[in-house]
């Protein structure tokens, strides 16, 4: 998801919605995902927005915490759908969790680690 430029800087590669959905369709392990395990704050080592996963009554929600140029947090609240997809402003994003529950991946957005 990142490309290294010749000068050594990491540059985020942007993917189209169709590319993200095609990549996310390759994974069918959402039924094994315990949503209680992913609740909490997730941070990225890249320049991706911080994630806050929480349960709101009966549905699980994901808050993408964007920081604007003034340093203020602008949350984008998304509902986690039954099929493991999250609807963002850019479109649907697939949520993946590795088998050790250490790495949460939003396909096309970034990889996250829980503190």
ZIWOKA-V950121 format. One record per residue. N is the residue number from 0. RES is the residue in one small letter. SS is DSSP state (2 for helix, 1 for strand, 0 for the rest). D_CENTER is the distance of its C-alpha to the mean C-alpha in Angstrom with 2 decimals. Layout:
# ZIWOKA-V950121
N_RES_SS_D_CENTER ; N_RES_SS_D_CENTER
This chain:
# ZIWOKA-V950121
0_x_0_12.59 ; 1_x_1_14.93 ; 2_x_1_18.60 ; 3_x_1_21.34 ; 4_x_0_23.97 ; 5_x_0_27.60 ; 6_x_0_27.75 ; 7_x_0_25.06 ; 8_x_0_22.36 ; 9_x_1_18.78 ; 10_x_1_17.73 ; 11_x_1_14.29 ; 12_x_0_14.93 ; 13_x_0_13.99 ; 14_x_0_13.81 ; 15_x_0_15.39 ; 16_x_2_14.11 ; 17_x_2_16.58 ; 18_x_2_15.45 ; 19_x_2_11.80 ; 20_x_2_13.43 ; 21_x_2_16.03 ; 22_x_2_13.86 ; 23_x_2_11.85 ; 24_x_0_15.34 ; 25_x_0_16.50 ; 26_x_0_14.80 ; 27_x_0_16.57 ; 28_x_0_15.91 ; 29_x_2_14.13 ; 30_x_2_17.57 ; 31_x_2_17.75 ; 32_x_0_14.71 ; 33_x_0_16.10 ; 34_x_2_13.98 ; 35_x_2_16.20 ; 36_x_2_15.01 ; 37_x_2_11.40 ; 38_x_0_12.76 ; 39_x_1_12.88 ; 40_x_1_11.51 ; 41_x_1_8.99 ; 42_x_1_9.90 ; 43_x_0_9.38 ; 44_x_0_12.67 ; 45_x_0_12.11 ; 46_x_0_12.36 ; 47_x_0_8.75 ; 48_x_0_8.66 ; 49_x_1_8.77 ; 50_x_1_7.00 ; 51_x_1_9.80 ; 52_x_1_9.90 ; 53_x_1_13.49 ; 54_x_1_16.14 ; 55_x_1_18.14 ; 56_x_0_21.39 ; 57_x_0_20.63 ; 58_x_1_17.11 ; 59_x_1_13.74 ; 60_x_1_11.72 ; 61_x_1_8.51 ; 62_x_1_9.61 ; 63_x_1_8.00 ; 64_x_1_11.00 ; 65_x_1_12.43 ; 66_x_1_15.78 ; 67_x_0_18.58 ; 68_x_0_21.59 ; 69_x_0_23.52 ; 70_x_0_21.10 ; 71_x_0_20.31 ; 72_x_1_16.97 ; 73_x_1_15.97 ; 74_x_1_13.51 ; 75_x_1_11.87 ; 76_x_1_12.09 ; 77_x_1_10.62 ; 78_x_1_12.17 ; 79_x_1_10.85 ; 80_x_0_13.39 ; 81_x_0_15.73 ; 82_x_0_14.66 ; 83_x_0_11.06 ; 84_x_1_9.90 ; 85_x_1_8.34 ; 86_x_1_10.74 ; 87_x_0_9.96 ; 88_x_0_12.88 ; 89_x_0_12.38 ; 90_x_0_12.33 ; 91_x_1_10.72 ; 92_x_1_7.40 ; 93_x_1_7.74 ; 94_x_1_6.23 ; 95_x_1_8.27 ; 96_x_1_10.03 ; 97_x_0_12.91 ; 98_x_0_16.39 ; 99_x_0_16.97 ; 100_x_0_14.00 ; 101_x_0_13.48 ; 102_x_1_10.35 ; 103_x_1_6.95 ; 104_x_1_5.33 ; 105_x_1_3.10 ; 106_x_0_6.64 ; 107_x_0_7.99 ; 108_x_0_5.59 ; 109_x_1_5.82 ; 110_x_1_6.70 ; 111_x_1_7.14 ; 112_x_1_10.52 ; 113_x_1_12.08 ; 114_x_0_15.27
